[in-house]
Amino acid sequence: MKQTPNNRKITSKQIAAMTGVVLLVFLYLITLILAIVDSSISGRFFILSLCCTLVVPIIVFLYSWMWARLTGKKAPGDPDSEA
């Protein structure tokens, strides 16, 4: 059987999404480690993690929406233009 190489291109939206995921996981790990160590700033990191849980996905969505607008491509959330 012939095997064809996977020439799948990674898009900027995928890079932004993965960056957001890595950032959130990193924040959660730091918060967990600080809570286990019983650091005095663990409460602040917990609040930061909660805020970033809401803010990071919004920023990733806005990035992908603005990128689609600037390049003329279909943006997420756009209604279908078929009439």
CNS distance restraints for C-alpha pairs under 8 A (distance, minus, plus):
assign (resid  10 and name CA) (resid  14 and name CA) 6.48 0.50 0.50
assign (resid  10 and name CA) (resid  15 and name CA) 7.27 0.50 0.50
assign (resid  11 and name CA) (resid  15 and name CA) 6.48 0.50 0.50
assign (resid  12 and name CA) (resid  16 and name CA) 6.14 0.50 0.50
assign (resid  13 and name CA) (resid  17 and name CA) 6.14 0.50 0.50
assign (resid  13 and name CA) (resid  60 and name CA) 8.00 0.50 0.50
assign (resid  13 and name CA) (resid  63 and name CA) 7.95 0.50 0.50
assign (resid  13 and name CA) (resid  64 and name CA) 5.72 0.50 0.50
assign (resid  14 and name CA) (resid  18 and name CA) 6.09 0.50 0.50
assign (resid  15 and name CA) (resid  19 and name CA) 6.05 0.50 0.50
assign (resid  16 and name CA) (resid  20 and name CA) 6.22 0.50 0.50
assign (resid  16 and name CA) (resid  60 and name CA) 6.13 0.50 0.50
assign (resid  16 and name CA) (resid  63 and name CA) 7.88 0.50 0.50
assign (resid  16 and name CA) (resid  64 and name CA) 7.98 0.50 0.50
assign (resid  17 and name CA) (resid  21 and name CA) 6.29 0.50 0.50
assign (resid  17 and name CA) (resid  60 and name CA) 6.25 0.50 0.50
assign (resid  18 and name CA) (resid  22 and name CA) 6.11 0.50 0.50
assign (resid  19 and name CA) (resid  23 and name CA) 6.07 0.50 0.50
assign (resid  20 and name CA) (resid  24 and name CA) 6.21 0.50 0.50
assign (resid  20 and name CA) (resid  56 and name CA) 6.08 0.50 0.50
assign (resid  20 and name CA) (resid  57 and name CA) 6.92 0.50 0.50
assign (resid  20 and name CA) (resid  60 and name CA) 6.96 0.50 0.50
assign (resid  21 and name CA) (resid  25 and name CA) 6.16 0.50 0.50
assign (resid  22 and name CA) (resid  26 and name CA) 6.00 0.50 0.50
assign (resid  23 and name CA) (resid  27 and name CA) 6.21 0.50 0.50
assign (resid  24 and name CA) (resid  28 and name CA) 6.18 0.50 0.50
assign (resid  24 and name CA) (resid  49 and name CA) 7.36 0.50 0.50
assign (resid  24 and name CA) (resid  52 and name CA) 7.11 0.50 0.50
assign (resid  24 and name CA) (resid  53 and name CA) 6.86 0.50 0.50
assign (resid  24 and name CA) (resid  56 and name CA) 7.79 0.50 0.50
assign (resid  25 and name CA) (resid  29 and name CA) 6.14 0.50 0.50
assign (resid  26 and name CA) (resid  30 and name CA) 6.23 0.50 0.50
assign (resid  27 and name CA) (resid  31 and name CA) 6.12 0.50 0.50
assign (resid  27 and name CA) (resid  45 and name CA) 7.76 0.50 0.50
assign (resid  27 and name CA) (resid  49 and name CA) 5.93 0.50 0.50
assign (resid  28 and name CA) (resid  32 and name CA) 6.10 0.50 0.50
assign (resid  28 and name CA) (resid  49 and name CA) 6.38 0.50 0.50
assign (resid  29 and name CA) (resid  33 and name CA) 6.10 0.50 0.50
assign (resid  30 and name CA) (resid  34 and name CA) 6.05 0.50 0.50
assign (resid  30 and name CA) (resid  45 and name CA) 7.75 0.50 0.50
assign (resid  31 and name CA) (resid  35 and name CA) 6.07 0.50 0.50
assign (resid  31 and name CA) (resid  42 and name CA) 6.12 0.50 0.50
assign (resid  31 and name CA) (resid  45 and name CA) 5.56 0.50 0.50
assign (resid  31 and name CA) (resid  46 and name CA) 5.84 0.50 0.50
assign (resid  31 and name CA) (resid  49 and name CA) 7.42 0.50 0.50
assign (resid  32 and name CA) (resid  36 and name CA) 6.20 0.50 0.50
assign (resid  33 and name CA) (resid  37 and name CA) 6.13 0.50 0.50
assign (resid  34 and name CA) (resid  38 and name CA) 5.86 0.50 0.50
assign (resid  34 and name CA) (resid  39 and name CA) 5.38 0.50 0.50
assign (resid  34 and name CA) (resid  41 and name CA) 7.52 0.50 0.50
assign (resid  34 and name CA) (resid  42 and name CA) 5.17 0.50 0.50
assign (resid  35 and name CA) (resid  39 and name CA) 6.41 0.50 0.50
assign (resid  35 and name CA) (resid  42 and name CA) 5.44 0.50 0.50
assign (resid  35 and name CA) (resid  43 and name CA) 7.94 0.50 0.50
assign (resid  38 and name CA) (resid  42 and name CA) 6.98 0.50 0.50
assign (resid  41 and name CA) (resid  45 and name CA) 6.44 0.50 0.50
assign (resid  42 and name CA) (resid  46 and name CA) 6.17 0.50 0.50
assign (resid  43 and name CA) (resid  47 and name CA) 6.39 0.50 0.50
assign (resid  44 and name CA) (resid  48 and name CA) 6.12 0.50 0.50
assign (resid  45 and name CA) (resid  49 and name CA) 6.00 0.50 0.50
assign (resid  46 and name CA) (resid  50 and name CA) 6.27 0.50 0.50
assign (resid  47 and name CA) (resid  51 and name CA) 6.21 0.50 0.50
assign (resid  48 and name CA) (resid  52 and name CA) 6.05 0.50 0.50
assign (resid  49 and name CA) (resid  53 and name CA) 6.08 0.50 0.50
assign (resid  50 and name CA) (resid  54 and name CA) 6.99 0.50 0.50
assign (resid  51 and name CA) (resid  55 and name CA) 6.16 0.50 0.50
assign (resid  52 and name CA) (resid  56 and name CA) 5.38 0.50 0.50
assign (resid  53 and name CA) (resid  57 and name CA) 7.13 0.50 0.50
assign (resid  54 and name CA) (resid  58 and name CA) 6.72 0.50 0.50
assign (resid  55 and name CA) (resid  59 and name CA) 6.19 0.50 0.50
assign (resid  56 and name CA) (resid  60 and name CA) 6.21 0.50 0.50
assign (resid  57 and name CA) (resid  61 and name CA) 6.10 0.50 0.50
assign (resid  58 and name CA) (resid  62 and name CA) 6.11 0.50 0.50
assign (resid  59 and name CA) (resid  63 and name CA) 6.03 0.50 0.50
assign (resid  60 and name CA) (resid  64 and name CA) 6.25 0.50 0.50
assign (resid  61 and name CA) (resid  65 and name CA) 6.06 0.50 0.50
assign (resid  62 and name CA) (resid  66 and name CA) 5.98 0.50 0.50
assign (resid  63 and name CA) (resid  67 and name CA) 6.02 0.50 0.50
assign (resid  64 and name CA) (resid  68 and name CA) 6.17 0.50 0.50
assign (resid  64 and name CA) (resid  75 and name CA) 7.30 0.50 0.50
assign (resid  64 and name CA) (resid  76 and name CA) 7.52 0.50 0.50
assign (resid  65 and name CA) (resid  69 and name CA) 6.25 0.50 0.50
assign (resid  65 and name CA) (resid  75 and name CA) 5.26 0.50 0.50
assign (resid  65 and name CA) (resid  76 and name CA) 6.16 0.50 0.50
assign (resid  66 and name CA) (resid  70 and name CA) 6.09 0.50 0.50
assign (resid  66 and name CA) (resid  75 and name CA) 7.92 0.50 0.50
assign (resid  67 and name CA) (resid  71 and name CA) 6.12 0.50 0.50
assign (resid  68 and name CA) (resid  72 and name CA) 5.77 0.50 0.50
assign (resid  68 and name CA) (resid  73 and name CA) 4.82 0.50 0.50
assign (resid  68 and name CA) (resid  74 and name CA) 5.99 0.50 0.50
assign (resid  68 and name CA) (resid  75 and name CA) 4.96 0.50 0.50
assign (resid  69 and name CA) (resid  73 and name CA) 6.46 0.50 0.50
assign (resid  69 and name CA) (resid  74 and name CA) 7.61 0.50 0.50
assign (resid  69 and name CA) (resid  75 and name CA) 6.57 0.50 0.50
assign (resid  74 and name CA) (resid  78 and name CA) 6.82 0.50 0.50
